[in-house]
Amino acid sequence: MAMHSPPHTPQRGSPRRTASPISTSPSSQDAVTHRSPLSLSPSSLQHLSPRRAAASNALHSSRRTSMLIFLAAVLLLAVTYSESGSVLAILSCETKISTLSNNIIDVPSGGGLRTTTNVSLVADERTDLNRSELDFAIIGFPKTGTTFLLYALENHPEVNMPSQEFCEIHHPNGDQELLHWIQNASASVALTSPRVLPQKYGIKCPTMLRESSAIENLVKLSDDTKLVVGVRHPVLWYQSFYNYRVWGKYEYPDLYVEPIPSPFELNGAKDWRDVTMAYAKYEVYLQQLAKVPLSSKELRQMIASDSLWEKRSSPNPYKVFIYTDEQLGDRNDTRQSQFRLDMQEFLGLKTPLVDFNTMPKINSHPEVYDEYMDVCDPKYASIKQTLLSTGKKSSDWILNKFIKSRDVVVSNIDFFRSSVQKWGEDPCP
């Protein structure tokens, strides 16, 4: 096994509620003083006149048909309102039906309602409407393959996640916004896809590492979320992030109303839609996850590293899977296969992940704009030198401290180490 993994920590799952079977029975008075023809046994019907027996059978059939129509109407109404969240109100009654099979609801001769033994009324991990746990989150850094992973996972048969970033977790009530999405997604699966595999619920928000409020909101809601973190050579990361924002300026001019700043301006005192050299100090943001003890000097340096975003340590019970962008695109079939297997096991999935090397590139744009920066151009030498110095410091801290935490998981640790050690080296030919 190539995965560097901490010992297992017991999970605290959300309590599951088991719905009670639906059953009603006629009152004793009905059974004694108001017996209808339908309460007679089949042998008693032999003594009835043919006309009366036929009427009894027709009434029995009519009641069964009416009940099936009623249940079908309720299900259709629930599905109709599932998109707006109203499904939670419809199904908030004490009994929650988690699986509607192709069986029927039987109306016995006594007029009472009972379910056949083939109808399941037990909530499982796929359809539990009281669910609050988030199984995993892709939390950063931007431009390290997080969107690539989103596309790889959202089509996985065991994964349920929004097709776009879910960064509402940053909001003051972010835990409730996330809870609303989880419960709606779970209800939608229960009503529209009753035969799908058990689901893992996840989100992608690559700025969760930057602002501690996101992790703090998640802790209010979930005890066992798995965190996925991507890193990249800081020099190449800065070039990619800056050029991506330039592309966005031309692609969405109504949204990007501000002028394009020079890459030299974004030196830590200023950012452009999160693009800044200060954000390349990976260790500062990883330290906020509180996975390793910090010296008083490290703590002071973390807090004072820049003035763009508030820094604070946010203790949490979560495991972290850290990878480099080189691992996502590794052309060594053996290592790539092992990397996917390690990520699959970390996320708790039974079905293998798609071969990453068969997927198209994500957020790769053929356009070339005058404002694009080529970090290997000599005019950007000062930027490159700053990022190489930053990279060396980040590399040392990650390799010597962060990945030694019992809560941090690394796949193919030798390859990971060789990749991260190059952060202090010039990537330009």
Salt bridges, closest charged atoms under 4 A:
GLU94 OE2 - ARG17 NH2 2.47
ASP106 OD1 - ARG64 NH2 3.13
ASP106 OD2 - ARG114 NH2 2.92
ASP124 OD2 - ARG126 NH2 3.61
ASP128 OD2 - ARG16 NH1 2.98
ASP135 OD2 - ARG131 NH2 2.40
GLU165 OE2 - LYS204 NZ 3.10
GLU177 OE2 - HIS171 ND1 2.77
GLU211 OE1 - HIS170 ND1 3.71
GLU211 OE2 - ARG210 NH2 2.30
GLU216 OE2 - ARG312 NE 2.74
ASP223 OD2 - ARG12 NH2 2.92
GLU258 OE2 - ARG273 NE 2.67
GLU265 OE1 - LYS270 NZ 2.70
ASP274 OD1 - ARG210 NH1 2.45
GLU298 OE1 - LYS401 NZ 3.07
ASP306 OD1 - LYS311 NZ 2.87
GLU310 OE2 - ARG312 NH1 3.15
ASP325 OD2 - ARG232 NE 3.50
GLU326 OE1 - LYS422 NZ 3.51
ASP330 OD2 - ARG335 NE 2.70
ASP355 OD1 - ARG340 NH1 3.31
ASP396 OD2 - LYS392 NZ 2.79
ASP407 OD2 - LYS291 NZ 3.59
ASP407 OD1 - LYS319 NZ 2.98
ASP426 OD2 - LYS384 NZ 2.96
